[in-house]
Amino acid sequence: MVDSVIENTDLNPQQQLFCLHRAKGVSVTQAYMRAYGCSYNSAMANGPRLIGNDRVKKEVDRLRSINLN
């Protein structure tokens, strides 16, 4: 599963990590903080923007569909 995310060249490494965290049910803000190592305020501003990215949303949905948990 992780390998298939890593092979997704449409996403950069931070986006890949964000997708993994988000697919496991971590909140958007926490997933962003874990992937980017930033402050809560930065994650609150940028997390929703990232999950709005079609490629990121599609990858999160794909990971959830293969039951990552």
Buried (B, 14 or more C-beta within 10 A) or exposed (E): EEEEBEEBEEBEEBBBBBBBBBBEEBEBBBBBBBBBEBEEEBBBEBBEEBBEBEEBBBBBEBBBEEEBE
